[in-house]
Amino acid sequence: MSNPVPEVAVREGVGVPGRARRRPVRALARVLVWFTGMALLGALALQVAGWWLVPWIDARPEWVQSMLVRELKRPVEFAAFRAEWRRSGLLLELRDLSIADPTGRSAPLRLERAEFVVHIYAWTRPGSPWTEFRVVAPRLYVEREGTGRWRLRGFDGQRVDADGNVLLDIGRVSLRDATVELFDRASGSRWHFDHVYARVENDWLGRRFGAHALARSGKQPVRIACRSEKDWQSGRCFVAGRKLALRDWQPQSSSAQDDAATFANTNSTPNPESARTASAKVVAPWPGEVDLAMWFDWAPGRRSVHVDLGMRG
């Protein structure tokens, strides 16, 4: 007859199958519950502190201006602002914002509406920015030169000088509900995009760009992800979309004479609306729909494109 297991051994899990293995699991579960509880309490404390901070921020426009100057690394002025605390963090709504070029090479960029966001939970998403500068409902005019270089030429009716792309040189900037006009000087083609949501982020490797856009009167969006050098002269992009109606994405063409008359005068501000109306040719709409996946690289004197298409109709 075998000896019974001592009571102390039973309490400690000695000689009892499975009990010793369950003890580390229970300890880990208690640690996870503790950390979860602390995280919830911390989040609640942040929300309470945020609601308390909003009146303090609203009463201190000088503090808001100094913070924007520090974050955007540009001289900044604004006519009015409003602070709001949301679940994701602090939101500053800015009106009649002016961002100056510290080099003095271009005129200040004036924005009717903009937002500055502080993401308090960015630490939970590695690589996510703590702050974000948003431009609300802007109108952009972008031109591709004969050398292959892209330039931001017009912004809300203002001319943007070639050597002073103030907006793109901000560390992180996003566009919300923007209207974008693209012009390719080499081919004379133009594209118009509505409801564009985009983000440009600058880092030590260059620029990262992502966008979600609809063509005029289009129903299905195209998505774009790019990585490029800071001067946009070389880079790589991926473009994708499903069930894209070709008639919505068909470019408008213009003659060389119209291009020269419209864009040769660099002392005037480009007007996308008048340029599109004056120089657009009437071209029969393309039929059908397409599923698109396209990769392309560009550099001075070199281009490579890979396209996968699925046609319908």
ROBA-718920 format. One line per 10 residues: their letters; for each residue z, y, x of N, C-alpha, C. Coordinates in steps of 0.1 Angstrom, whole numbers. Each point is the difference from the previous one (the first is absolute). Layout:
REM ROBA-718920
A) Z:Y:X:Z:Y:X:Z:Y:X; ...
***
This chain:
REM ROBA-718920
MSNPVPEVAV) 0:-12:9:0:12:-9:0:12:9; -10:10:-3:-1:12:9:10:10:-4; 4:8:9:9:11:-2:-6:11:-8; 7:6:-10:-5:11:-8:-2:12:9; -9:9:-4:-2:13:7:12:9:-3; 5:5:11:12:9:-2:-4:12:-9; 11:5:-7:-3:12:-9:-4:12:7; 5:3:13:-4:11:7:-15:-1:4; -4:-12:4:-14:-2:3:-9:3:-12; 5:-4:-12:-8:2:-12:-2:15:-2
REGVGVPGRA) 11:8:1:-1:14:-2:-9:7:10; -1:-5:13:-8:6:10:-14:-6:0; -3:-10:-9:-13:-5:-1:-3:-11:10; 10:-5:7:-2:-10:10:-1:-14:-7; -11:-7:4:-2:-13:-6:-5:0:-14; -3:12:-6:-5:1:-14:-15:4:2; -9:-9:-4:-15:3:2:-4:13:-8; -7:9:7:-6:11:-6:8:13:-1; 14:-2:0:9:12:-1:-1:8:12; 0:-5:12:-1:8:13:-13:7:0
RRRPVRALAR) -11:-6:-5:-13:7:0:0:12:-10; 8:-1:-11:0:11:-10:8:12:5; 9:-2:9:8:12:4:-7:11:6; -10:-2:9:-8:12:6:-8:6:-11; -5:-8:-10:-9:5:-10:9:10:-9; 12:-4:-3:8:8:-8:4:13:7; 3:-1:13:3:12:8:-12:10:0; -12:-6:2:-12:9:0:-2:6:-14; 3:-7:-10:-2:5:-14:10:12:-2; 12:-2:5:10:11:-1:-4:13:7
VLVWFTGMAL) -6:-2:12:-5:11:8:-11:7:-7; -10:-8:-6:-11:6:-7:5:8:-12; 10:-5:-7:5:7:-12:7:13:5; 7:-1:11:7:12:5:-10:11:3; -11:-4:8:-10:10:4:-8:5:-12; -3:-8:-10:-6:5:-12:8:10:-7; 13:-3:-2:9:9:-6:1:13:7; 1:0:13:1:12:8:-13:8:-1; -12:-7:0:-13:7:-2:-1:7:-13; 5:-7:-11:0:6:-13:9:13:-1
LGALALQVAG) 12:-2:6:9:12:0:-6:11:8; -7:-3:12:-6:11:8:-11:6:-8; -8:-7:-7:-11:6:-8:5:9:-11; 11:-5:-6:7:8:-11:5:13:6; 6:-1:12:6:12:7:-12:10:3; -11:-5:5:-11:8:3:-6:8:-12; 0:-8:-11:-5:7:-12:9:11:-5; 13:-3:0:10:11:-4:-1:12:10; -1:-3:13:-1:11:9:-13:8:-2; -11:-7:-3:-12:7:-3:0:9:-11
WWLVPWIDAR) 6:-4:-11:2:8:-12:8:12:3; 10:-1:9:9:11:4:-8:9:9; -9:-5:8:-7:8:10:-11:9:-6; -5:-4:-12:-12:8:-5:4:14:-3; 11:4:-7:3:14:-2:2:7:14; 6:-7:9:2:7:14:-13:3:6; -10:-9:-1:-13:2:6:-8:11:-8; 1:0:-13:-7:10:-8:5:14:4; 12:2:4:5:13:4:-2:4:14; -7:-8:8:-2:3:14:-15:-2:4
PEWVQSMLVR) -9:10:-4:-14:-1:4:-2:1:15; 9:7:7:-2:1:15:2:-14:6; 10:-8:-5:2:-13:6:-12:-9:-3; -6:1:-12:-12:-8:-3:-12:4:9; -1:13:3:-11:5:8:2:-5:15; 12:0:5:2:-4:13:-2:-15:1; 4:-8:-10:-3:-14:0:-15:-4:0; -7:8:-8:-15:-3:0:-6:4:13; 4:11:6:-6:3:13:3:-10:11; 12:-6:-1:4:-10:10:-7:-13:-3
ELKRPVEFAA) -2:-4:-12:-7:-13:-4:-15:1:2; -6:11:-4:-15:2:1:-4:5:13; 9:5:8:-3:6:13:-11:11:-1; 2:8:-11:-9:11:-2:8:11:-7; -4:13:3:6:11:-8:-3:-1:-15; 10:0:-8:-2:-2:-14:6:11:-9; -7:4:-10:6:9:-10:-4:-5:-14; 8:4:-10:-3:-4:-14:6:10:-9; -6:1:-12:4:10:-10:12:-5:-8; 0:-13:-4:11:-6:-8:1:-15:3
FRAEWRRSGL) 12:-5:-3:2:-15:1:10:-4:-10; 0:-13:-2:10:-6:-9:4:-14:6; 13:-2:1:5:-13:5:3:-9:-12; -2:-13:3:2:-10:-10:5:-13:7; 10:-7:-6:4:-12:6:-5:-12:-8; -7:-9:6:-6:-12:-6:7:-12:6; -3:-11:-6:6:-13:5:-4:-3:14; -12:4:4:-5:-2:14:5:10:10; 5:11:-5:5:10:9:-3:15:-5; 0:9:10:-1:14:-3:-15:4:-2
LLELRDLSIA) -3:8:-10:-14:5:-2:1:15:-1; -8:7:8:-1:14:0:-14:4:-5; -1:6:-11:-13:5:-6:-2:15:5; -11:2:7:-3:13:6:-12:6:-7; 1:14:-1:-11:7:-6:-5:11:10; -13:2:0:-7:10:8:5:-1:15; -2:-12:5:4:-3:14:-10:4:10; 4:6:11:-9:4:11:5:-7:12; -10:-7:7:3:-7:12:-9:6:11; 6:6:10:-7:6:11:-3:-9:11
DPTGRSAPLR) -11:3:7:-4:-7:12:7:6:12; 10:-8:7:7:6:11:-8:5:11; -12:-6:2:-9:5:11:-7:13:-4; 0:4:-12:-7:12:-4:-15:-1:-1; -6:-12:1:-14:-2:0:-6:0:-14; 8:-1:-10:-5:0:-14:9:7:-9; -5:5:-11:8:7:-10:10:-10:-7; 11:6:-5:10:-9:-7:-7:-8:-11; 5:-12:-2:-5:-8:-11:10:2:-12; -6:4:-11:8:4:-12:-2:-11:-11
LERAEFVVHI) 12:-5:-5:0:-11:-10:7:5:-12; -7:-2:-11:6:5:-13:12:-9:-4; -1:-13:2:11:-9:-3:2:-10:11; 12:-3:4:3:-10:10:14:-6:-3; 2:-12:6:13:-6:-1:5:-5:13; 13:1:3:6:-6:12:10:-10:-5; -1:-12:5:9:-11:-5:8:-6:12; 13:-2:-2:8:-7:9:4:-14:-6; -5:-11:7:2:-13:-5:13:-6:6; 11:0:-8:13:-4:5:1:-15:2
YAWTRPGSPW) -10:-8:-5:1:-15:2:-11:-4:9; -5:9:8:-11:-4:10:5:-11:10; 13:0:3:5:-10:9:-1:-14:-5; -2:-2:-13:-1:-14:-5:-15:-5:1; -9:9:4:-14:-4:2:-5:4:14; 1:-9:9:-3:3:14:-14:7:1; -1:10:8:-13:7:2:-2:11:-11; 8:1:-10:-2:10:-11:5:13:5; -7:12:-3:5:13:4:12:4:-8; 8:8:6:12:6:-7:-4:12:-8
TEFRVVAPRL) -11:7:4:-4:12:-7:-15:-1:-3; -4:7:-10:-15:0:-4:-3:14:-6; -12:5:5:-5:13:-5:-11:-3:-9; 0:4:-13:-10:-3:-10:-7:13:-4; -13:-1:-1:-8:11:-6:-5:-4:-14; 3:8:-10:-2:-4:-14:-13:6:-5; -9:-8:-4:-13:4:-7:-8:9:8; -2:-2:13:-9:9:8:-15:-4:-2; -8:9:5:-15:-2:0:-4:1:15; -5:-11:5:-4:-1:15:-15:-1:1
YVEREGTGRW) -5:6:11:-14:-2:3:-1:-5:15; -5:-12:1:-1:-7:13:-14:-2:4; -3:3:13:-14:-1:5:-1:-9:12; -10:-8:0:-3:-9:12:-11:7:8; 2:4:12:-9:6:8:-11:-10:6; -10:6:6:-11:-9:5:5:-9:12; 11:4:6:6:-8:11:8:-11:-5; 2:-1:-13:9:-10:-6:14:4:-2; 4:12:3:13:5:-1:3:5:-14; 11:-3:-6:4:5:-13:8:12:2
RLRGFDGQRV) -2:10:-9:7:13:0:5:3:-14; 12:5:-1:5:6:-12:-4:15:0; -10:3:-9:-6:13:1:5:10:-11; 4:-6:-11:5:9:-11:12:-6:-7; 9:9:-4:12:-4:-7:4:10:-11; -1:-4:-12:3:9:-12:-7:13:2; -13:0:3:-8:12:1:2:7:13; 8:-4:9:2:6:13:-8:-7:11; -5:7:9:-6:-6:11:10:-5:10; -2:-12:5:8:-6:11:-8:0:13
DADGNVLLDI) 4:7:10:-7:1:12:-1:-14:7; -11:-2:8:-2:-13:6:11:-3:10; 6:10:7:9:-3:10:15:1:-5; 2:2:-13:13:1:-4:3:-7:-13; -2:-13:0:3:-8:-12:15:-1:-2; 6:11:-5:15:1:-2:5:-11:-8; -6:-3:-11:5:-10:-10:0:-14:7; -10:-4:6:-1:-13:6:9:-2:12; 4:11:7:8:-1:11:15:-1:-3; 4:1:-13:14:-2:-3:3:-14:2
GRVSLRDATV) 12:-3:4:4:-14:3:-4:-10:-11; 5:2:-12:-3:-9:-11:-3:9:-12; -12:-2:-6:-4:8:-12:-7:-10:-10; 2:3:-13:-6:-8:-10:-6:9:-10; -11:-4:-7:-6:7:-11:2:-7:-13; 3:7:-10:2:-5:-13:-9:6:-10; -8:-8:-7:-9:4:-10:-10:11:6; -6:-3:11:-9:9:7:-14:-2:-5; -8:11:3:-15:-1:-2:-6:2:13; -9:-10:4:-6:0:14:-15:0:-1
ELFDRASGSR) -6:9:8:-15:1:1:-3:-4:14; -9:-10:2:-4:-5:13:-15:4:2; -3:5:12:-14:4:3:-3:-6:13; -11:-8:1:-5:-6:12:-12:8:5; 1:8:10:-10:9:5:-13:-7:4; 2:-12:6:-11:-7:6:-10:-5:-11; 6:-5:-11:-8:-6:-11:-2:10:-12; 8:11:0:-1:9:-11:6:-5:-13; 9:-11:1:6:-6:-12:13:6:-3; 4:0:-13:13:5:-4:6:-10:-9
WHFDHVYARV) 13:-1:0:8:-8:-9:12:9:-5; 2:-2:-13:11:7:-6:11:-10:-6; 12:2:4:11:-9:-4:11:7:-8; 4:-6:-11:11:6:-8:12:-9:1; 12:6:-3:12:-8:0:3:-7:13; -1:7:11:2:-7:13:15:1:4; 5:-11:4:13:-1:5:-1:-5:15; 4:7:9:-2:-3:14:12:4:8; 1:-7:12:10:4:10:-5:-1:14; 3:10:8:-3:0:14:13:1:8
ENDWLGRRFG) 1:-9:10:12:0:8:-5:0:15; 6:9:7:-3:1:15:11:-6:8; -4:-8:10:9:-6:9:-6:0:14; 7:-6:10:-5:1:14:-13:-7:2; -4:-9:-10:-13:-7:2:-11:7:-7; 3:10:-8:-11:8:-7:4:3:-14; -9:-3:-9:2:2:-14:-2:-13:-8; 9:-1:-11:-2:-11:-10:-3:7:-13; -9:-6:-7:-5:6:-13:-1:-10:-10; 5:2:-12:-2:-8:-11:-3:8:-13
AHALARSGKQ) -8:-6:-9:-4:8:-11:-4:-9:-12; 2:6:-12:-4:-7:-13:-8:11:-7; -12:-3:-4:-9:11:-5:-9:-6:-11; -3:9:-10:-10:-3:-10:-12:9:2; -12:-5:-2:-11:8:-1:-1:8:-13; -7:11:0:-1:8:-12:-4:-9:-12; 8:0:-11:-3:-8:-12:2:-15:2; 4:-4:12:2:-14:3:13:-5:-6; 0:-13:-2:12:-7:-6:8:-9:10; -7:-5:10:6:-9:10:1:7:13
PVRIACRSEK) 12:-1:7:2:8:12:-5:-8:12; -2:8:11:-3:-6:13:12:3:9; 4:-9:8:11:1:9:-4:0:15; 6:9:7:-4:2:14:12:0:9; -2:-7:12:11:0:10:-7:2:13; 5:9:8:-7:4:13:10:2:11; -4:-2:12:7:4:12:-10:7:9; 4:11:5:-10:8:9:8:8:10; -8:5:10:5:9:9:3:14:-7; 8:8:7:4:13:-7:-12:9:-2
DWQSGRCFVA) -11:-1:7:-11:9:-2:-10:-7:-9; 3:-11:-6:-9:-8:-9:-13:-4:6; -2:1:13:-13:-3:6:-2:-15:1; 11:-8:0:-2:-15:0:12:-6:-8; -3:-11:-6:10:-7:-8:-6:-12:-8; 8:-5:-9:-4:-12:-8:6:2:-14; -8:-5:-10:4:2:-14:-4:-13:-7; 8:-2:-11:-3:-11:-10:-1:6:-13; -10:-3:-8:-2:6:-13:-2:-12:-10; 6:1:-11:-1:-11:-10:1:5:-14
GRKLALRDWQ) -7:-7:-9:1:3:-14:-6:-11:-8; 4:-1:-13:-5:-11:-9:-6:7:-12; -11:-6:-5:-7:4:-12:-3:15:0; -6:4:11:-4:14:2:-13:2:-6; -1:9:-10:-13:4:-6:-8:8:10; -12:-5:4:-8:6:11:-4:15:-4; -2:2:-13:-4:14:-4:11:10:3; 12:-5:0:11:10:2:2:3:15; -5:-9:9:2:2:14:-13:4:7; -10:3:-7:-13:4:5:1:14:6
PQSSSAQDDA) -4:1:13:1:14:6:-11:9:-5; 3:13:0:-10:10:-3:-6:4:13; -13:2:0:-8:4:12:-4:14:-1; -2:6:12:-5:14:1:-10:1:11; -9:10:-1:-10:1:11:5:7:12; -7:-1:11:5:7:12:0:15:-1; -10:5:-8:0:15:-3:12:4:-7; 4:-7:-11:12:3:-7:13:-1:8; 0:-11:9:12:-1:9:1:11:9; -11:5:6:1:11:9:5:13:-7
ATFANTNSTP) -6:2:-12:4:12:-7:15:0:-4; 4:-12:-4:14:-1:-5:11:0:11; -3:-6:11:10:-3:10:-2:7:14; -11:7:2:-2:6:13:9:11:2; 3:8:-10:8:12:2:15:-4:1; 5:-1:12:13:-5:2:11:11:-2; -5:12:-3:10:11:-3:4:0:-15; -6:-8:-8:3:0:-14:7:-13:-4; 8:0:-10:7:-11:-5:-9:-10:-8; -1:-13:3:-8:-9:-7:4:0:-15
NPESARTASA) -9:-1:-9:3:-1:-14:-6:-13:-5; 8:-11:-1:-6:-13:-4:-7:0:-13; 6:8:-10:-6:-1:-13:-14:6:0; -1:12:6:-13:7:0:-10:-8:9; 5:-5:11:-9:-8:8:-5:-12:-7; 8:-7:-7:-4:-12:-7:-10:3:-11; 2:11:-7:-8:4:-11:-14:4:5; 0:8:11:-12:6:5:-9:-10:7; 6:-10:7:-9:-9:8:-1:-14:-4; 6:-4:-11:0:-14:-4:-14:-3:-5
KVVAPWPGEV) -5:-12:4:-13:-5:-5:3:-9:-12; -10:-1:-9:1:-9:-11:-5:-13:4; 9:-10:1:-3:-14:4:4:-9:-11; -9:-10:-3:3:-10:-10:13:-8:3; 9:-1:-9:13:-7:3:-2:-15:3; 8:-5:10:-1:-13:4:7:-9:-11; -6:-12:-4:6:-8:-10:10:-10:7; 8:-6:-9:8:-11:4:14:4:5; 7:-11:4:14:2:6:1:-8:13; 10:3:8:1:-6:13:14:-2:3
DLAMWFDWAP) 3:-12:7:13:-2:6:-2:3:15; 8:9:6:-3:5:13:12:-3:10; -4:-5:12:10:-1:11:-8:4:13; 4:11:6:-8:5:11:9:4:12; -3:-4:12:6:4:12:-9:7:8; 4:12:6:-9:7:9:8:6:11; -6:1:12:5:7:12:-10:11:3; 6:10:6:-9:11:5:6:6:13; -9:5:8:3:6:13:-12:8:4; 1:10:9:-12:7:4:-11:-9:5
GRRSVHVDLG) -11:1:-6:-12:-8:4:0:-15:-5; 10:-4:-8:1:-14:-4:6:-1:-14; -6:-9:-8:5:-3:-14:-2:-15:-2; 10:-6:-7:-2:-13:-5:6:-2:-14; -8:-7:-8:4:-1:-14:-1:-15:-4; 10:-5:-8:-1:-13:-6:3:2:-15; -9:-5:-8:2:2:-15:-1:-14:-7; 9:-2:-9:-1:-11:-9:-1:5:-14; -11:-4:-7:-3:6:-14:-2:-12:-10; 6:3:-11:-3:-9:-12:-6:8:-11
MRG) -13:-2:-3:-7:8:-10:1:-6:-14; 0:9:-10:-1:-4:-14:-10:9:-7; -8:-6:-9:-9:8:-7:-12:4:7
***
